Amino acid sequence: MNILDFKFDSTLTPVDRMMIAEITDLTGIPDGALSIRKNGEGLVSSSSANVEIRQKTDKPGIDILVKPFTKGEEIHMPVIITEEGIVETVYNDFFIGEGAEVTIIAGCGIHNCGNHDSQHDGIHTFNIGKNAYMKYVEKHYGDGDGNGKRILNPVTVVNQEEGSYCEMEMVQIKGVDSTYRKTKVNLAINAKLYILEKLMTHGDQIAKTDMIVNLNGEGSSAQIISRTVGKDNSTQIFYPNAVGNNSCSAHIQCDSIIMNNAKISSIPAISANHPDAQIVHEAAIGKINSDQLVKLQTFGLSEEEAEEVIIQGFLK
Amino acid sequence: MIELKNLSFTVDSEEGQLEIIDNLNLTLDEGKVIVLTGPNGGGKSTLAKLIMGIEKPTSGQIFYNGKDITDLNITERAKLGIGYAFQQPPRFKGLTVRGLLSLAAGKDLPEDECCSYLTRVGLCSMDYLNREVDSSLSGGEVKRIEIATLMARELDVAMYDEPEAGIDLWSFAMLVDTFKRLAKTEHNSIIIISHQERIMQLADELIVIADGKVQIQGPKDEIFPKLLSEFGRFTDACTLRGEAKE
């Protein structure tokens, strides 16, 4: 559908709009490039003067081409699934031109009221040009009262050229039954990477992350932060690995709050293949500090309210 | 008014049952500044935690304005207007100083009001409003923010557990002035656990707690002179001379 024919209020159902607002905060047609995918098909796609969105012809997905030295542009690309039984793999390739500065707001929401699983596997490759800046925000969300599972398995490959900066914020707070996230990042000379993963699992949910960051270029650096909360009978496995192949620095920090009968494994790994590689990891898993709970209760909050404040702050 | 009747608090230890509070009877009148002092381990902090509901007594009763609150939980006592500032306050990842003060006040506090509380505890307010109450703050900073959270609440009884601990001398002087103002203008009753002479001088009433019991209780002018002499064994002579703890 052409953007001119697309009406945010009438083309999208109330559930569509709610899902899009949950994952991207969008409540109308944004400025800049836009791609909305719904139930396995591209619903709307719109390029801007500096960002071209091109449909792939050999497989599902799009190419996103950002002109060199583009400044301050936002690209919105929500994916929603509102029917049961949809299973899709989508390939999105990003080409961020030299010196460009862009923010990409993606996300996937599954509303499943049926008994069959719905699944979206997004295969994203980011090619970030020399001295370019890219911020990528991705939120996963699930709801619906069916027995069918809501499954999201993102695969992300990031290739950073010299002097580029990549910031990725990946959030999954509610409603996704199963996630297996695989991320691979390659950094060239003086490239910088910042990854923040925020995750909360509940019920019987399972979330697994494999991440490998190859610091190939001299002066490259990476900071990887994971903050997670595991509730009920959920399971989390986080396995980040930073590999220093040159004079570089990296820091992996994994903090988790464990509640009820949840199981959390946090297994940061670091490898150095160069004498000037400086790589640090730290990991902690623990219950909510009882003094924190008590302190907030002395303000008049109930134990449940205090717990919620602590979790929201931790995942902020 | 708070009335403690036959209050005991016992914990299990390797040597058997340990009486932290031992059949203690005490009346804390409203509208006063009351300073609890005495040796470390004597039961002062436990007593404050029993009043706040953080600890449950092994036996005995706690009355607040004539109502038995022994079975009320922390939240319920907080809603009655009882507050407690920790000796070692917890930190909160992701929660800003302004957010914490707002939670204490039970409403979204405007910036100027937060600044006012922070300034009164000796913090340069604008620098702190949006900082997280996490490990990036020093112990002294967290302690002062803790005191500010009680100021942000409309309390009937405010209990401060060793407010001087971890606070530098200059800030301590400011803190003493702040407590003077609090006593006159804000909280109805203030209970301060302290070893500091300058804090004790603020008191209407001094109570020495040791071995889980009230050893002596009375007006400050009557009790204080006795502290260095006959009750000297219950106090820390260094701190009584006015040397602030670092």
Contacts between the chains, C-beta under 8 A, distances in Angstrom:
chain1	res1	chain2	res2	distance
A	255	B	93	7.6
A	289	B	90	5.7
A	291	B	86	7.1
A	291	B	88	8.0
A	291	B	89	7.9
A	291	B	90	3.9
A	292	B	90	4.6
A	292	B	92	6.2
A	294	B	54	5.6
A	294	B	74	6.3
A	295	B	86	6.6
A	295	B	89	6.8
A	295	B	90	5.4
A	296	B	103	6.5
A	297	B	73	7.5
A	297	B	74	4.1
A	297	B	75	5.0
A	297	B	78	6.6
A	298	B	52	6.3
A	298	B	54	7.8
A	298	B	74	5.9
A	298	B	78	5.2
A	298	B	83	6.1
A	298	B	84	5.3
A	299	B	78	6.2
A	299	B	103	5.3
A	299	B	104	4.9
A	299	B	106	7.0
A	299	B	149	7.4
A	299	B	153	7.1
A	300	B	75	6.0
A	300	B	78	4.2
A	300	B	79	5.0
A	300	B	106	6.2
A	301	B	75	6.6
A	301	B	103	7.1
A	302	B	75	5.3
A	303	B	75	7.4
A	309	B	95	7.2
A	309	B	103	6.6
A	310	B	92	6.9
A	310	B	95	8.0
A	312	B	94	7.4
A	313	B	92	5.6
A	313	B	93	6.1
A	313	B	94	3.3
A	313	B	95	4.1
A	313	B	99	7.5
A	314	B	93	5.3
A	314	B	94	5.3
A	315	B	94	7.1
A	316	B	94	4.0
